[in-house]
Amino acid sequence: KGEVVLAESPLAFEFTQSAPIEKYLRIEKEERKTIDETWKPVVAKHSLIRNHCNELTLTLREKKYPCQAFRLIFRAYNDGVAFRFYFDKDEMKQNDLHIRYEKTTYHFPGDYQAWMANVRDYSTDNEEEYFPCLLSSITEKKLIAKPLVVKMHDSLYVALAESDVLDYPVSFVSPAEKTSGGILLHTKLAPLPGQNEYGIKASRTLPFATPWRVIMAGSRPGDLVESEIIMNLATPSQIKETSWIKPGICTWDNWWCCGVKMDTETNKKFIQLAADMGYPYQLIDWKWYGDFDCPEADITTPAPSLDLQEVLRFAREKGVRCWLWLHYNDAIRQYEKAFPLYEQWGIAGVKIDFWRRQDQEMMRNYEKIAKKAAEHHLMLNFHSPCMNFGIERTYPNVMTREGVLGNEYYNWSTRITPEHNTTIPFTRMLMGPLDITPGGMLNRTPETFRNQHPTLVMNTRAAELAKFVVFFSPITTLADHPDHYINQAGVDFMKAVPADADEMKVLAGAIGEYIVMAKRKGEKWFLGALNNSDEREVEISCSFLPAGTFSLQMWADGPEANKDATRLSQSTIKITAKDRIKIHMARAGGWAAIATRK
């Protein structure tokens, strides 16, 4: 559209055992092509994804000795641009590269408002708020995770992201440098274990390509949410047969009490809940193998308090499959032995927790575990991980991950505010699925919320229902205790809503204020809206619907929801694609609906 999104932005690499690549370069070769293909993901926001872009590959060679050459590959999409470096051993005249710095920069032509998560150090679990602030506020002491979302003006939103981070460290943004033309953002890579900021970040045998550096763009924040650019840039699936990979909602024994009573009867109760709700999975969380994160921990032997085989027998009887929780330090030591055993037991998947590293070695371990899990038909859910980077395409058994300030924080903090819940769909969720664990039934207003057990949630019942639509997670973990769902309003919606989607659309929204989402599964549309702390009314168009008449069943904030957050109002109307709907949401409120063709 003729607007400058990024001004001239220097790119360079500095190595430990060879000369840097940064200047005195000439274009030796230029290649152009158009890519236009449609592919079917195993699990994603859309059942079919079009990969349509123009690609430019430049071969650049140094004008001076040692006259090394490399390739810079650009792709231009309607929803953003991306670039990566490709190093070949003949062109670089060496077999290996040891990278000290990747000096990729992003030169914005102004000091714009942005939403960013300061993770502070490389051992982050990526559980932070995305606060709005100016780009110039990124100081040397801050470490900003991707995505970094920038509002350039009311009709241009940009996000810095990355894709295809395989055998390479995660990249961060820091610091901001003021220039005569705007703000220059620098790249930092997570160093290898035992290395500091000045040491080696990555060692690779040539040839190899760096991850894609991605600049997403849209005329509204919802365009960024709908984009599939990160998936399009990721390496295609490495798993040939994927029929065993099945999304679904999973009950969970941990959240409601911020702990686990790890015994046979408790797990049976949650399995019964899954069966009653029509859900396919139950997650058996920490302590199932006793002490963890210690030399004597054994992820192949259940704790004495748990008759795991009886639990699994009961689950089979109820048509439910179980997931198992693992601490990363225990998993990396024993996964090759444990995964074949889990397959024999009939385990559906494993949730691996406490990764808390972003370096190249750790990124290799993500891939090793994903490969081995796929060999034994195990799905994966990563907690305290790095951010998503398109691995859900490369290894589609990686169903979801945490890396988000989610519902568990209701246990001990007041950080999960309505403003936070209306920010992360437009920020953190750009990178991929997020395991935010919805379904808390002890709803409270911001004024009456407190930390306690059983755990409360700081939003209305309607808002909690909406989270099942707004937050995309092909394995959705249901938070609360079985007793809290008995005869409760809104449970009928939870039974009906799917974890995955064939299509997702953002119908309306503003970052940190509100969002209205729609996801289609088959011929049904599921809608969800979340609101911040300001009571509001939003009008949406039904033009996303195909031709015909639909019955719209709605779960809305009740008239007293500003005082009693559990109050829910249910109604049904007829609609067509020509209609418009007014949605009224309480403070910290929401709205959910199902559109079914009549």
C-alpha positions as CSV (number, residue, x, y, z in Angstrom):
1,K,0.0,0.0,0.0
2,G,3.0,2.2,-0.3
3,E,3.6,2.7,3.5
4,V,7.1,2.2,5.0
5,V,6.7,-0.4,7.7
6,L,10.5,-0.9,8.3
7,A,13.1,1.6,7.2
8,E,16.6,0.5,6.2
9,S,17.6,-2.2,8.7
10,P,21.2,-3.5,8.9
11,L,21.7,-7.3,8.9
12,A,24.9,-9.0,9.9
13,F,26.5,-12.1,11.5
14,E,29.5,-12.4,13.8
15,F,31.3,-15.7,14.2
16,T,33.8,-17.0,16.7
17,Q,36.2,-18.7,14.2
18,S,35.8,-16.7,11.0
19,A,35.4,-13.2,9.7
20,P,32.0,-11.5,10.2
21,I,29.5,-11.0,7.4
22,E,28.3,-7.4,7.6
23,K,29.6,-5.1,4.8
24,Y,31.4,-4.8,1.4
25,L,28.9,-7.1,-0.3
26,R,27.7,-7.4,-3.9
27,I,24.7,-9.1,-5.4
28,E,26.1,-12.1,-7.3
29,K,22.8,-13.7,-8.3
30,E,19.1,-13.0,-8.1
31,E,16.3,-15.6,-8.3
32,R,12.6,-15.0,-8.2
33,K,9.6,-17.3,-8.0
34,T,6.0,-17.4,-7.0
35,I,4.7,-20.0,-4.5
36,D,1.0,-20.8,-4.6
37,E,-0.1,-24.0,-2.9
38,T,-2.8,-25.2,-0.6
39,W,-2.0,-27.7,2.1
40,K,-4.0,-29.5,4.7
41,P,-2.7,-29.3,8.3
42,V,-3.3,-32.1,10.8
43,V,-4.5,-29.6,13.4
44,A,-4.6,-25.8,12.9
45,K,-6.9,-22.8,12.9
46,H,-8.0,-23.6,9.4
47,S,-8.6,-27.0,7.8
48,L,-7.0,-25.8,4.6
49,I,-4.1,-23.3,4.4
50,R,-3.1,-21.4,1.3
51,N,0.7,-20.7,1.0
52,H,0.8,-17.8,-1.5
53,C,3.9,-15.6,-1.7
54,N,6.5,-14.1,-3.9
55,E,10.1,-15.3,-3.1
56,L,13.3,-13.5,-3.8
57,T,16.7,-15.2,-3.3
58,L,19.8,-13.1,-3.3
59,T,23.3,-14.6,-3.4
60,L,25.6,-12.0,-1.8
61,R,29.4,-12.2,-1.9
62,E,32.0,-10.2,-0.1
63,K,34.0,-7.9,-2.3
64,K,37.1,-8.5,-0.2
65,Y,39.0,-11.5,1.0
66,P,37.9,-14.2,2.0
67,C,35.1,-13.5,-0.5
68,Q,32.5,-15.6,1.4
69,A,29.0,-15.9,-0.1
70,F,25.6,-16.6,1.4
71,R,22.0,-16.4,0.4
72,L,19.3,-14.1,1.7
73,I,15.8,-15.5,1.1
74,F,12.8,-13.2,1.2
75,R,9.1,-14.1,1.0
76,A,6.3,-11.5,0.6
77,Y,2.8,-12.5,1.6
78,N,-0.4,-10.5,1.8
79,D,-0.2,-10.8,5.6
80,G,3.5,-10.1,6.1
81,V,7.0,-10.7,5.0
82,A,9.8,-13.0,6.1
83,F,13.5,-13.6,5.5
84,R,16.2,-16.1,6.4
85,F,19.9,-16.7,5.8
86,Y,21.2,-19.8,4.0
87,F,24.8,-20.8,4.4
88,D,26.5,-23.3,2.1
89,K,29.9,-24.9,2.9
90,D,31.2,-24.2,-0.7
91,E,30.1,-20.6,-0.7
92,M,31.3,-20.0,2.9
93,K,34.5,-22.0,2.3
94,Q,34.2,-23.9,5.6
95,N,32.3,-26.8,7.1
96,D,31.0,-25.3,10.3
97,L,29.9,-22.0,11.7
98,H,29.9,-20.9,15.3
99,I,27.6,-17.9,15.7
100,R,28.4,-15.3,18.3
101,Y,25.8,-12.7,17.2
102,E,23.0,-12.6,14.8
103,K,22.8,-8.8,14.1
104,T,19.3,-8.7,12.6
105,T,17.7,-5.3,13.2
106,Y,14.2,-3.8,12.7
107,H,14.2,-0.1,12.0
108,F,10.7,1.4,12.7
109,P,10.2,4.9,11.2
110,G,8.7,6.1,14.5
111,D,8.4,5.5,18.2
112,Y,5.1,3.6,18.2
113,Q,2.9,2.0,20.8
114,A,3.6,-1.7,21.2
115,W,2.5,-4.6,23.3
116,M,5.4,-6.5,24.6
117,A,6.3,-9.2,27.2
118,N,9.5,-8.5,29.1
119,V,10.8,-12.0,30.1
120,R,14.0,-10.6,31.7
121,D,16.3,-13.5,31.1
122,Y,16.8,-16.6,29.0
123,S,15.5,-19.1,31.6
124,T,12.0,-17.7,31.2
125,D,8.8,-19.8,31.2
126,N,7.2,-17.0,29.1
127,E,4.5,-16.3,31.6
128,E,4.2,-12.5,31.4
129,E,1.8,-9.8,30.7
130,Y,1.9,-7.9,27.4
131,F,1.9,-4.3,28.5
132,P,1.4,-1.4,26.1
133,C,4.3,0.9,26.0
134,L,6.5,2.8,23.5
135,L,9.2,1.0,21.5
136,S,11.8,3.4,23.0
137,S,11.0,1.9,26.4
138,I,13.0,-1.3,25.5
139,T,16.2,-0.7,27.5
140,E,19.3,-2.9,27.7
141,K,17.9,-4.4,30.9
142,K,14.8,-5.7,29.1
143,L,14.5,-8.9,27.1
144,I,11.4,-8.9,24.9
145,A,9.9,-12.1,23.7
146,K,8.3,-12.5,20.3
147,P,5.7,-11.6,19.3
148,L,6.2,-7.9,19.7
149,V,3.0,-6.2,18.4
150,V,3.2,-2.7,17.1
151,K,0.4,-0.2,16.3
152,M,1.7,2.1,13.6
153,H,-1.7,3.8,13.2
154,D,-5.4,2.8,13.4
155,S,-5.3,0.8,10.2
156,L,-1.8,-0.8,10.4
157,Y,-0.7,-3.3,13.0
158,V,2.6,-5.1,12.8
159,A,4.1,-8.0,14.8
160,L,7.7,-9.3,14.9
161,A,7.7,-13.1,15.1
162,E,9.7,-16.1,14.0
163,S,9.2,-19.5,12.4
164,D,11.0,-22.8,11.9
165,V,13.3,-22.5,14.8
166,L,15.0,-25.9,14.6
167,D,18.5,-26.6,15.9
168,Y,18.9,-22.8,16.6
169,P,18.3,-20.6,19.6
170,V,15.2,-18.6,20.2
171,S,15.5,-14.9,19.3
172,F,14.5,-11.9,21.4
173,V,14.3,-8.2,20.9
174,S,16.6,-5.8,22.9
175,P,17.5,-3.0,23.2
176,A,15.9,-0.1,21.3
177,E,18.2,2.5,19.8
178,K,16.9,5.9,18.9
179,T,17.9,7.1,15.4
180,S,17.3,10.2,13.4
181,G,14.6,8.2,11.5
182,G,12.9,6.3,14.3
183,I,13.7,3.3,16.5
184,L,16.1,0.5,15.7
185,L,15.5,-2.8,17.5
186,H,18.3,-5.3,17.9
187,T,18.2,-9.1,18.1
188,K,19.5,-11.3,20.9
189,L,20.0,-15.0,20.8
190,A,19.8,-17.3,23.8
191,P,23.4,-18.5,24.5
192,L,24.4,-22.1,24.9
193,P,24.7,-23.6,28.4
194,G,27.9,-22.3,30.0
195,Q,28.2,-19.4,27.6
196,N,27.5,-15.8,28.3
197,E,26.2,-13.0,26.1
198,Y,29.6,-12.8,24.4
199,G,29.9,-16.6,23.8
200,I,28.6,-19.0,21.2
201,K,24.9,-19.0,20.5
202,A,24.8,-21.7,17.8
203,S,27.1,-24.2,16.2
204,R,26.0,-25.6,12.9
205,T,27.5,-27.9,10.2
206,L,26.9,-26.4,6.7
207,P,24.7,-26.2,4.8
208,F,22.0,-24.8,7.1
209,A,19.3,-22.1,7.0
210,T,18.5,-19.8,9.9
211,P,14.9,-19.5,11.2
212,W,12.6,-17.2,9.4
213,R,12.4,-13.7,10.7
214,V,8.8,-12.7,10.3
215,I,7.1,-9.3,10.1
216,M,3.3,-9.9,10.2
217,A,1.1,-7.0,9.1
218,G,-2.6,-6.3,9.0
219,S,-5.1,-3.4,8.8
220,R,-6.7,-4.5,12.2
221,P,-5.3,-6.6,15.1
222,G,-7.7,-9.4,14.1
223,D,-5.8,-9.9,10.9
224,L,-2.7,-10.9,12.8
225,V,-4.7,-13.5,14.8
226,E,-6.2,-15.0,11.6
227,S,-2.8,-15.2,9.8
228,E,-1.2,-18.6,9.0
229,I,2.2,-17.1,8.0
230,I,4.1,-18.8,10.8
231,M,2.7,-22.2,9.8
232,N,3.3,-21.6,6.1
233,L,7.0,-20.9,6.8
234,A,7.5,-23.9,9.0
235,T,9.0,-27.2,7.7
236,P,6.3,-29.6,6.5
237,S,5.2,-32.5,8.6
238,Q,7.9,-35.1,9.4
239,I,5.2,-37.6,10.6
240,K,3.8,-39.7,7.7
241,E,0.8,-41.3,9.4
242,T,-1.2,-39.0,11.5
243,S,-4.6,-40.5,12.0
244,W,-3.9,-41.2,15.7
245,I,-3.5,-37.4,16.4
246,K,-6.8,-36.4,17.7
247,P,-7.7,-33.0,19.3
248,G,-10.1,-32.8,22.2
249,I,-10.8,-31.4,25.7
250,C,-9.0,-32.9,28.7
251,T,-10.1,-33.0,32.3
252,W,-7.4,-32.2,34.9
253,D,-6.8,-33.0,38.5
254,N,-4.5,-30.1,39.5
255,W,-5.9,-26.6,39.1
256,W,-8.8,-26.3,41.4
257,C,-6.8,-26.9,44.6
258,C,-3.3,-25.9,43.3
259,G,-2.1,-29.4,44.0
260,V,-2.9,-33.0,43.5
261,K,-4.5,-35.8,45.6
262,M,-2.7,-38.5,43.7
263,D,-4.7,-41.6,44.3
264,T,-6.8,-44.1,42.4
265,E,-10.3,-42.8,43.3
266,T,-9.5,-39.1,42.6
267,N,-8.4,-40.0,39.1
268,K,-11.5,-42.1,38.5
269,K,-13.6,-39.2,39.5
270,F,-12.0,-36.9,36.9
271,I,-12.3,-39.7,34.3
272,Q,-16.0,-40.0,35.1
273,L,-16.2,-36.2,34.5
274,A,-14.6,-36.6,31.1
275,A,-17.0,-39.3,30.2
276,D,-20.0,-37.3,31.4
277,M,-18.9,-34.2,29.4
278,G,-18.2,-36.3,26.3
279,Y,-14.5,-35.4,26.5
280,P,-11.8,-37.9,25.2
281,Y,-9.0,-37.3,27.7
282,Q,-8.0,-37.0,31.4
283,L,-4.6,-35.6,32.5
284,I,-2.9,-37.3,35.4
285,D,-0.7,-34.6,36.7
286,W,2.4,-34.3,38.8
287,K,3.3,-36.8,41.6
288,W,1.8,-39.8,39.7
289,Y,5.4,-41.2,39.7
290,G,6.2,-39.8,43.2
291,D,9.1,-37.5,43.7
292,F,10.2,-35.6,40.6
293,D,13.1,-33.6,39.4
294,C,15.6,-35.7,41.4
295,P,18.0,-38.5,40.6
296,E,15.7,-41.2,42.0
297,A,12.7,-40.1,40.0
298,D,11.4,-42.9,37.7
299,I,8.8,-42.0,35.1
300,T,8.2,-45.7,34.3
301,T,7.0,-46.6,37.9
302,P,3.7,-45.2,39.4
303,A,3.7,-43.9,43.0
304,P,2.5,-46.5,45.6
305,S,-0.6,-44.4,46.3
306,L,-1.8,-44.8,42.6
307,D,-3.0,-48.0,41.0
308,L,-2.3,-46.8,37.6
309,Q,-3.4,-49.9,35.8
310,E,-6.7,-49.8,37.5
311,V,-7.1,-46.2,36.5
312,L,-6.3,-47.0,32.9
313,R,-8.7,-49.9,33.0
314,F,-11.5,-47.7,34.3
315,A,-10.7,-45.1,31.7
316,R,-10.9,-47.6,28.9
317,E,-14.3,-48.7,30.2
318,K,-15.5,-45.1,30.1
319,G,-14.1,-44.4,26.6
320,V,-11.5,-42.0,28.0
321,R,-7.7,-42.0,27.3
322,C,-5.2,-40.6,29.8
323,W,-2.3,-38.2,29.5
324,L,0.7,-38.2,31.9
325,W,2.6,-35.3,33.4
326,L,6.4,-35.4,33.3
327,H,9.1,-33.0,34.6
328,Y,11.5,-32.1,31.8
329,N,14.6,-33.1,33.8
330,D,13.1,-36.6,34.4
331,A,11.8,-36.9,30.8
332,I,15.0,-36.1,29.1
333,R,16.8,-38.7,31.1
334,Q,14.3,-41.5,30.5
335,Y,12.0,-40.7,27.6
336,E,13.5,-43.3,25.2
337,K,12.7,-46.0,27.8
338,A,9.4,-44.6,28.9
339,F,7.6,-43.7,25.6
340,P,7.4,-47.4,24.4
341,L,6.0,-48.3,27.7
342,Y,3.4,-45.6,27.6
343,E,2.3,-46.8,24.2
344,Q,1.8,-50.3,25.7
345,W,-0.3,-48.7,28.5
346,G,-2.5,-46.9,25.9
347,I,-1.4,-43.4,27.0
348,A,-2.7,-40.7,24.6
349,G,0.0,-38.1,25.3
350,V,2.4,-36.5,27.8
351,K,2.6,-33.1,29.2
352,I,6.2,-32.1,29.8
353,D,6.8,-29.3,32.3
354,F,9.6,-26.9,33.4
355,W,11.6,-26.6,30.1
356,R,12.7,-23.0,31.0
357,R,15.5,-22.7,28.4
358,Q,15.6,-21.2,25.0
359,D,19.1,-22.2,23.7
360,Q,20.1,-24.3,20.7
361,E,20.6,-27.5,22.8
362,M,17.1,-27.2,24.2
363,M,15.6,-26.6,20.8
364,R,17.3,-29.8,19.6
365,N,15.6,-31.6,22.6
366,Y,12.2,-30.4,21.6
367,E,12.7,-32.0,18.2
368,K,14.2,-35.3,19.7
369,I,11.2,-35.7,22.1
370,A,8.7,-34.9,19.4
371,K,10.2,-37.5,17.0
372,K,10.4,-40.2,19.7
373,A,6.8,-39.4,20.9
374,A,5.5,-39.7,17.3
375,E,7.2,-43.1,16.9
376,H,5.1,-44.3,19.9
377,H,1.8,-42.4,19.0
378,L,2.0,-39.9,21.8
379,M,0.7,-36.4,21.6
380,L,2.5,-33.6,23.4
381,N,1.7,-30.6,25.6
382,F,4.7,-28.5,26.6
383,H,4.6,-26.3,29.8
384,S,7.1,-23.6,30.9
385,P,8.4,-23.8,27.3
386,C,9.8,-21.6,24.6
387,M,7.3,-19.9,22.4
388,N,5.6,-21.7,19.4
389,F,7.4,-21.4,16.1
390,G,5.5,-23.5,13.7
391,I,6.6,-26.9,15.2
392,E,2.9,-27.8,15.2
393,R,3.2,-28.2,11.4
394,T,6.6,-30.0,11.5
395,Y,5.6,-32.4,14.3
396,P,1.8,-32.2,14.5
397,N,1.7,-34.4,17.6
398,V,2.8,-31.2,19.4
399,M,-0.7,-30.2,20.2
400,T,-0.4,-27.2,22.4
401,R,1.8,-25.5,25.0
402,E,1.7,-23.1,27.9
403,G,4.2,-20.2,27.6
404,V,1.3,-18.0,28.7
405,L,0.1,-16.3,31.9
406,G,-2.9,-18.5,32.1
407,N,-5.7,-19.5,34.5
408,E,-3.3,-21.2,37.0
409,Y,-2.3,-17.8,38.2
410,Y,-5.7,-17.3,39.7
411,N,-4.4,-19.6,42.4
412,W,-1.9,-17.1,43.8
413,S,-2.0,-13.7,42.1
414,T,-4.3,-11.0,40.7
415,R,-2.4,-10.8,37.4
416,I,-5.0,-12.5,35.3
417,T,-7.1,-9.4,34.8
418,P,-9.8,-8.8,32.2
419,E,-7.3,-6.5,30.4
420,H,-4.8,-9.4,30.2
421,N,-7.4,-11.8,28.9
422,T,-8.3,-9.3,26.1
423,T,-4.7,-8.7,25.2
424,I,-3.2,-12.2,24.8
425,P,-5.4,-13.3,21.9
426,F,-3.8,-10.4,19.9
427,T,-0.3,-11.0,21.2
428,R,0.8,-14.4,22.6
429,M,-1.7,-16.4,20.5
430,L,-0.1,-15.1,17.2
431,M,2.6,-17.6,17.8
432,G,0.3,-20.6,18.0
433,P,-1.9,-22.7,20.4
434,L,-1.9,-21.8,24.1
435,D,-2.9,-24.0,27.0
436,I,-4.7,-21.4,29.1
437,T,-6.9,-24.0,30.9
438,P,-10.4,-22.5,30.9
439,G,-13.4,-23.8,32.7
440,G,-13.3,-22.2,36.2
441,M,-16.8,-22.2,37.6
442,L,-16.3,-20.2,40.8
443,N,-16.7,-16.8,39.0
444,R,-16.1,-13.6,40.8
445,T,-16.1,-9.9,39.9
446,P,-12.7,-8.1,40.2
447,E,-13.9,-6.5,43.4
448,T,-14.8,-9.8,45.1
449,F,-12.0,-12.0,43.7
450,R,-9.4,-13.3,46.0
451,N,-6.8,-16.1,46.1
452,Q,-8.2,-19.2,47.8
453,H,-8.7,-22.9,47.3
454,P,-11.0,-24.0,45.7
455,T,-9.8,-21.5,43.1
456,L,-11.8,-18.5,41.9
457,V,-11.7,-16.8,38.5
458,M,-11.8,-13.1,38.0
459,N,-14.5,-12.9,35.3
460,T,-18.1,-13.8,34.6
461,R,-19.4,-17.3,33.7
462,A,-20.1,-16.1,30.2
463,A,-16.5,-15.0,29.8
464,E,-15.3,-18.4,31.0
465,L,-17.4,-20.0,28.3
466,A,-16.0,-17.7,25.7
467,K,-12.4,-18.7,26.5
468,F,-13.1,-22.1,24.9
469,V,-13.6,-20.2,21.6
470,V,-11.2,-17.3,21.9
471,F,-8.2,-19.2,23.0
472,F,-7.1,-21.8,20.4
473,S,-5.7,-25.0,21.8
474,P,-6.3,-28.4,20.0
475,I,-5.9,-30.0,23.4
476,T,-7.9,-27.8,25.8
477,T,-7.4,-28.5,29.5
478,L,-10.5,-28.1,31.6
479,A,-9.6,-26.5,34.9
480,D,-12.1,-27.2,37.6
481,H,-13.3,-30.0,40.0
482,P,-16.1,-32.4,38.9
483,D,-18.3,-31.2,41.8
484,H,-18.2,-27.6,40.5
485,Y,-19.9,-28.6,37.2
486,I,-23.0,-30.3,38.7
487,N,-26.2,-28.5,37.7
488,Q,-24.3,-25.4,36.6
489,A,-25.4,-23.0,33.9
490,G,-23.2,-23.1,30.9
491,V,-22.1,-26.7,31.2
492,D,-24.2,-27.5,28.1
493,F,-22.0,-25.1,26.1
494,M,-18.8,-26.7,27.4
495,K,-20.1,-30.1,26.3
496,A,-20.8,-28.9,22.8
497,V,-17.8,-26.7,22.0
498,P,-14.9,-28.5,20.1
499,A,-11.2,-28.0,20.9
500,D,-10.2,-27.6,17.2
501,A,-11.6,-25.7,14.3
502,D,-12.0,-25.8,10.5
503,E,-12.0,-22.0,10.3
504,M,-11.4,-19.1,12.7
505,K,-12.4,-15.5,12.3
506,V,-12.0,-12.4,14.5
507,L,-15.3,-10.5,14.1
508,A,-14.3,-7.5,16.2
509,G,-11.9,-6.4,18.8
510,A,-9.3,-3.9,20.2
511,I,-6.2,-5.0,22.0
512,G,-6.8,-5.0,25.8
513,E,-10.4,-3.9,25.4
514,Y,-12.5,-6.7,23.9
515,I,-12.5,-9.5,21.3
516,V,-15.3,-11.4,19.4
517,M,-14.2,-14.6,17.8
518,A,-16.0,-17.2,15.7
519,K,-14.8,-20.7,14.9
520,R,-16.4,-23.2,12.6
521,K,-16.4,-26.9,13.0
522,G,-18.2,-28.7,10.2
523,E,-21.4,-26.7,9.6
524,K,-21.7,-25.3,13.2
525,W,-20.2,-21.9,14.2
526,F,-19.1,-21.3,17.8
527,L,-18.8,-17.7,18.9
528,G,-17.1,-16.2,21.9
529,A,-16.5,-12.7,23.2
530,L,-14.3,-11.4,26.1
531,N,-14.5,-8.0,27.7
532,N,-12.1,-5.9,29.8
533,S,-13.1,-4.0,33.0
534,D,-15.5,-1.6,31.2
535,E,-19.1,-2.6,30.6
536,R,-19.8,-2.3,26.9
537,E,-22.1,-3.2,24.0
538,V,-20.7,-4.4,20.8
539,E,-22.5,-4.9,17.5
540,I,-21.3,-7.6,15.1
541,S,-22.2,-8.5,11.5
542,C,-23.3,-12.1,10.8
543,S,-21.8,-11.9,7.3
544,F,-19.4,-14.7,8.2
545,L,-22.3,-17.1,7.9
546,P,-23.1,-18.8,4.6
547,A,-26.6,-18.4,3.0
548,G,-29.5,-19.8,4.9
549,T,-31.2,-19.4,8.3
550,F,-29.4,-20.3,11.5
551,S,-30.6,-20.8,15.1
552,L,-28.3,-18.9,17.4
553,Q,-28.2,-20.2,21.0
554,M,-26.6,-17.6,23.3
555,W,-25.1,-17.6,26.8
556,A,-24.8,-14.0,27.9
557,D,-24.0,-12.1,31.1
558,G,-27.1,-11.9,33.2
559,P,-28.6,-8.5,34.3
560,E,-26.9,-8.9,37.7
561,A,-23.5,-10.1,36.4
562,N,-21.7,-6.9,37.5
563,K,-22.5,-8.0,41.1
564,D,-22.8,-11.8,40.8
565,A,-20.4,-13.1,38.1
566,T,-22.0,-16.5,38.0
567,R,-25.3,-15.0,36.5
568,L,-25.9,-16.3,33.0
569,S,-28.7,-15.5,30.6
570,Q,-29.7,-18.0,27.9
571,S,-31.7,-17.3,24.8
572,T,-32.2,-18.4,21.2
573,I,-32.9,-16.3,18.1
574,K,-33.0,-16.9,14.3
575,I,-30.3,-15.2,12.2
576,T,-29.1,-15.0,8.6
577,A,-25.9,-13.6,7.1
578,K,-27.6,-10.3,6.6
579,D,-28.3,-9.7,10.3
580,R,-26.4,-7.8,12.9
581,I,-26.3,-8.7,16.6
582,K,-25.8,-6.5,19.7
583,I,-23.7,-8.1,22.4
584,H,-23.9,-6.6,25.9
585,M,-21.0,-7.6,28.2
586,A,-20.6,-6.8,31.9
587,R,-17.4,-5.7,33.5
588,A,-15.0,-8.6,33.1
589,G,-17.8,-10.2,31.1
590,G,-18.3,-12.2,28.0
591,W,-20.7,-13.9,25.6
592,A,-20.8,-17.3,23.9
593,A,-23.1,-18.7,21.2
594,I,-23.6,-21.6,18.8
595,A,-25.0,-21.0,15.3
596,T,-26.7,-24.1,13.8
597,R,-28.3,-24.3,10.4
598,K,-32.1,-24.7,10.6
